[in-house]
Amino acid sequence: MSAELTVLALAAILQAVQIGLAGAAMNRDAGMGWNAGPRDEKPDFSPLTGRLRRAVDNHFEGLAFFTIAVLVVTLGGAAGGFTAFCAWVYLIARIAYVPAYALGWSPWRSVIWGAGFLATMAMIAAALFSFV
């Protein structure tokens, strides 16, 4: 398996871990009954729970772009050292993003997000320019 596909698989596992963290925080704030129920009413969540939930949503958005990047690189035959490096930068940034967002590290949360986003876009650019 290529490095890019390996990182994609690990990013999916990270997403599952993030969902679990956010779920545990929601259980703590609202109870398991609310979390397992229909959620018709939204309780007041702690700032930490809100941040963990938003970090999950943010990773879904980033994961969509990263998945496209991995597919373009892999199916386009453009995988190499540079794209593998970018993939690992993405994953490291996403791992660092969770505590950065949860703990409110400003502006570092945005800097970390930017590193992952730029790495993803660099993968796509590398694949596009390899066809020229």
Phi and psi restraints in degrees (value plus and minus 20) as a CYANA .aco file:
   2 SER   PHI     -89.8   -49.8
   2 SER   PSI     141.2   181.2
   3 ALA   PHI     -80.9   -40.9
   3 ALA   PSI     -59.4   -19.4
   4 GLU   PHI     -83.3   -43.3
   4 GLU   PSI     -62.8   -22.8
   5 LEU   PHI     -88.7   -48.7
   5 LEU   PSI     -56.5   -16.5
   6 THR   PHI     -80.8   -40.8
   6 THR   PSI     -66.0   -26.0
   7 VAL   PHI     -85.0   -45.0
   7 VAL   PSI     -57.5   -17.5
   8 LEU   PHI     -80.7   -40.7
   8 LEU   PSI     -63.5   -23.5
   9 ALA   PHI     -83.0   -43.0
   9 ALA   PSI     -62.7   -22.7
  10 LEU   PHI     -86.5   -46.5
  10 LEU   PSI     -55.7   -15.7
  11 ALA   PHI     -85.2   -45.2
  11 ALA   PSI     -55.6   -15.6
  12 ALA   PHI     -85.9   -45.9
  12 ALA   PSI     -59.8   -19.8
  13 ILE   PHI     -84.7   -44.7
  13 ILE   PSI     -61.0   -21.0
  14 LEU   PHI     -78.8   -38.8
  14 LEU   PSI     -61.2   -21.2
  15 GLN   PHI     -81.4   -41.4
  15 GLN   PSI     -62.1   -22.1
  16 ALA   PHI     -83.0   -43.0
  16 ALA   PSI     -60.5   -20.5
  17 VAL   PHI     -83.1   -43.1
  17 VAL   PSI     -62.8   -22.8
  18 GLN   PHI     -82.2   -42.2
  18 GLN   PSI     -61.1   -21.1
  19 ILE   PHI     -81.3   -41.3
  19 ILE   PSI     -61.3   -21.3
  20 GLY   PHI     -83.6   -43.6
  20 GLY   PSI     -62.2   -22.2
  21 LEU   PHI     -82.8   -42.8
  21 LEU   PSI     -65.6   -25.6
  22 ALA   PHI     -84.7   -44.7
  22 ALA   PSI     -59.9   -19.9
  23 GLY   PHI     -83.4   -43.4
  23 GLY   PSI     -62.0   -22.0
  24 ALA   PHI     -83.6   -43.6
  24 ALA   PSI     -59.9   -19.9
  25 ALA   PHI     -86.1   -46.1
  25 ALA   PSI     -59.3   -19.3
  26 MET   PHI     -85.4   -45.4
  26 MET   PSI     -59.1   -19.1
  27 ASN   PHI     -80.0   -40.0
  27 ASN   PSI     -62.1   -22.1
  28 ARG   PHI     -83.6   -43.6
  28 ARG   PSI     -62.0   -22.0
  29 ASP   PHI     -98.5   -58.5
  29 ASP   PSI     -61.1   -21.1
  30 ALA   PHI    -137.7   -97.7
  30 ALA   PSI     -29.7    10.3
  31 GLY   PHI      72.0   112.0
  31 GLY   PSI     134.2   174.2
  32 MET   PHI     -86.3   -46.3
  32 MET   PSI     -51.0   -11.0
  33 GLY   PHI     -80.7   -40.7
  33 GLY   PSI     -64.1   -24.1
  34 TRP   PHI     -86.3   -46.3
  34 TRP   PSI     -66.0   -26.0
  35 ASN   PHI     -84.5   -44.5
  35 ASN   PSI     -53.0   -13.0
  36 ALA   PHI    -108.7   -68.7
  36 ALA   PSI     -30.2     9.8
  37 GLY   PHI    -108.1   -68.1
  37 GLY   PSI    -186.0  -146.0
  38 PRO   PHI     -96.6   -56.6
  38 PRO   PSI     -30.7     9.3
  39 ARG   PHI      38.0    78.0
  39 ARG   PSI      20.6    60.6
  40 ASP   PHI     -86.9   -46.9
  40 ASP   PSI     -54.4   -14.4
  41 GLU   PHI    -131.6   -91.6
  41 GLU   PSI     117.5   157.5
  42 LYS   PHI    -117.1   -77.1
  42 LYS   PSI      98.1   138.1
  43 PRO   PHI     -95.6   -55.6
  43 PRO   PSI     150.5   190.5
  44 ASP   PHI     -98.3   -58.3
  44 ASP   PSI      98.4   138.4
  45 PHE   PHI    -115.2   -75.2
  45 PHE   PSI     132.6   172.6
  46 SER   PHI     -87.0   -47.0
  46 SER   PSI     139.0   179.0
  47 PRO   PHI     -76.4   -36.4
  47 PRO   PSI     -57.7   -17.7
  48 LEU   PHI     -82.4   -42.4
  48 LEU   PSI     -65.4   -25.4
  49 THR   PHI     -81.6   -41.6
  49 THR   PSI     -64.2   -24.2
  50 GLY   PHI     -79.4   -39.4
  50 GLY   PSI     -62.9   -22.9
  51 ARG   PHI     -85.9   -45.9
  51 ARG   PSI     -62.3   -22.3
  52 LEU   PHI     -82.5   -42.5
  52 LEU   PSI     -59.6   -19.6
  53 ARG   PHI     -86.2   -46.2
  53 ARG   PSI     -61.5   -21.5
  54 ARG   PHI     -88.6   -48.6
  54 ARG   PSI     -52.6   -12.6
  55 ALA   PHI     -84.9   -44.9
  55 ALA   PSI     -57.3   -17.3
  56 VAL   PHI     -81.3   -41.3
  56 VAL   PSI     -69.7   -29.7
  57 ASP   PHI     -79.9   -39.9
  57 ASP   PSI     -62.1   -22.1
  58 ASN   PHI     -83.1   -43.1
  58 ASN   PSI     -59.3   -19.3
  59 HIS   PHI     -88.9   -48.9
  59 HIS   PSI     -55.0   -15.0
  60 PHE   PHI     -78.0   -38.0
  60 PHE   PSI     -62.8   -22.8
  61 GLU   PHI     -84.2   -44.2
  61 GLU   PSI     -67.0   -27.0
  62 GLY   PHI     -86.6   -46.6
  62 GLY   PSI     -55.6   -15.6
  63 LEU   PHI     -86.6   -46.6
  63 LEU   PSI     -52.5   -12.5
  64 ALA   PHI     -82.3   -42.3
  64 ALA   PSI     -68.2   -28.2
  65 PHE   PHI     -83.5   -43.5
  65 PHE   PSI     -62.7   -22.7
  66 PHE   PHI     -85.7   -45.7
  66 PHE   PSI     -58.8   -18.8
  67 THR   PHI     -82.5   -42.5
  67 THR   PSI     -62.9   -22.9
  68 ILE   PHI     -79.5   -39.5
  68 ILE   PSI     -64.6   -24.6
  69 ALA   PHI     -80.2   -40.2
  69 ALA   PSI     -65.4   -25.4
  70 VAL   PHI     -83.9   -43.9
  70 VAL   PSI     -62.7   -22.7
  71 LEU   PHI     -83.3   -43.3
  71 LEU   PSI     -65.3   -25.3
  72 VAL   PHI     -83.2   -43.2
  72 VAL   PSI     -64.5   -24.5
  73 VAL   PHI     -85.4   -45.4
  73 VAL   PSI     -65.6   -25.6
  74 THR   PHI     -91.4   -51.4
  74 THR   PSI     -72.3   -32.3
  75 LEU   PHI     -90.9   -50.9
  75 LEU   PSI     -46.7    -6.7
  76 GLY   PHI    -104.7   -64.7
  76 GLY   PSI     -21.4    18.6
  77 GLY   PHI      46.3    86.3
  77 GLY   PSI       9.0    49.0
  78 ALA   PHI    -123.6   -83.6
  78 ALA   PSI     -12.4    27.6
  79 ALA   PHI     -86.0   -46.0
  79 ALA   PSI     121.3   161.3
  80 GLY   PHI    -190.8  -150.8
  80 GLY   PSI    -189.0  -149.0
  81 GLY   PHI     -79.6   -39.6
  81 GLY   PSI     -61.4   -21.4
  82 PHE   PHI     -86.3   -46.3
  82 PHE   PSI     -66.9   -26.9
  83 THR   PHI     -87.8   -47.8
  83 THR   PSI     -53.6   -13.6
  84 ALA   PHI     -84.8   -44.8
  84 ALA   PSI     -63.4   -23.4
  85 PHE   PHI     -79.3   -39.3
  85 PHE   PSI     -66.0   -26.0
  86 CYS   PHI     -81.3   -41.3
  86 CYS   PSI     -60.3   -20.3
  87 ALA   PHI     -81.2   -41.2
  87 ALA   PSI     -64.4   -24.4
  88 TRP   PHI     -86.6   -46.6
  88 TRP   PSI     -56.6   -16.6
  89 VAL   PHI     -80.8   -40.8
  89 VAL   PSI     -63.9   -23.9
  90 TYR   PHI     -75.9   -35.9
  90 TYR   PSI     -71.0   -31.0
  91 LEU   PHI     -84.1   -44.1
  91 LEU   PSI     -64.9   -24.9
  92 ILE   PHI     -80.8   -40.8
  92 ILE   PSI     -61.8   -21.8
  93 ALA   PHI     -83.3   -43.3
  93 ALA   PSI     -60.9   -20.9
  94 ARG   PHI     -87.5   -47.5
  94 ARG   PSI     -56.2   -16.2
  95 ILE   PHI     -86.0   -46.0
  95 ILE   PSI     -64.8   -24.8
  96 ALA   PHI     -87.4   -47.4
  96 ALA   PSI     -47.6    -7.6
  97 TYR   PHI     -84.8   -44.8
  97 TYR   PSI     -53.9   -13.9
  98 VAL   PHI     -80.2   -40.2
  98 VAL   PSI     -77.1   -37.1
  99 PRO   PHI     -88.3   -48.3
  99 PRO   PSI     -50.9   -10.9
 100 ALA   PHI     -81.6   -41.6
 100 ALA   PSI     -63.0   -23.0
 101 TYR   PHI     -93.5   -53.5
 101 TYR   PSI     -66.6   -26.6
 102 ALA   PHI     -79.4   -39.4
 102 ALA   PSI     -57.3   -17.3
 103 LEU   PHI    -116.4   -76.4
 103 LEU   PSI     -17.5    22.5
 104 GLY   PHI      50.5    90.5
 104 GLY   PSI      16.0    56.0
 105 TRP   PHI     -94.4   -54.4
 105 TRP   PSI      78.5   118.5
 106 SER   PHI    -130.8   -90.8
 106 SER   PSI     112.3   152.3
 107 PRO   PHI    -112.9   -72.9
 107 PRO   PSI     -11.7    28.3
 108 TRP   PHI     -82.0   -42.0
 108 TRP   PSI     -52.1   -12.1
 109 ARG   PHI     -77.6   -37.6
 109 ARG   PSI     -64.8   -24.8
 110 SER   PHI     -89.0   -49.0
 110 SER   PSI     -56.8   -16.8
 111 VAL   PHI     -84.4   -44.4
 111 VAL   PSI     -64.1   -24.1
 112 ILE   PHI     -84.1   -44.1
 112 ILE   PSI     -64.8   -24.8
 113 TRP   PHI     -77.4   -37.4
 113 TRP   PSI     -65.3   -25.3
 114 GLY   PHI     -80.3   -40.3
 114 GLY   PSI     -58.7   -18.7
 115 ALA   PHI     -82.3   -42.3
 115 ALA   PSI     -64.2   -24.2
 116 GLY   PHI     -86.3   -46.3
 116 GLY   PSI     -60.9   -20.9
 117 PHE   PHI     -86.3   -46.3
 117 PHE   PSI     -65.2   -25.2
 118 LEU   PHI     -83.4   -43.4
 118 LEU   PSI     -58.7   -18.7
 119 ALA   PHI     -82.5   -42.5
 119 ALA   PSI     -60.8   -20.8
 120 THR   PHI     -84.6   -44.6
 120 THR   PSI     -66.8   -26.8
 121 MET   PHI     -85.9   -45.9
 121 MET   PSI     -53.5   -13.5
 122 ALA   PHI     -85.6   -45.6
 122 ALA   PSI     -55.4   -15.4
 123 MET   PHI     -82.8   -42.8
 123 MET   PSI     -65.2   -25.2
 124 ILE   PHI     -84.3   -44.3
 124 ILE   PSI     -63.8   -23.8
 125 ALA   PHI     -82.2   -42.2
 125 ALA   PSI     -61.6   -21.6
 126 ALA   PHI     -81.3   -41.3
 126 ALA   PSI     -60.6   -20.6
 127 ALA   PHI     -87.2   -47.2
 127 ALA   PSI     -62.5   -22.5
 128 LEU   PHI     -83.5   -43.5
 128 LEU   PSI     -63.8   -23.8
 129 PHE   PHI     -96.3   -56.3
 129 PHE   PSI     -36.3     3.7
 130 SER   PHI     -94.8   -54.8
 130 SER   PSI     -36.5     3.5
 131 PHE   PHI    -106.2   -66.2
 131 PHE   PSI     -34.6     5.4
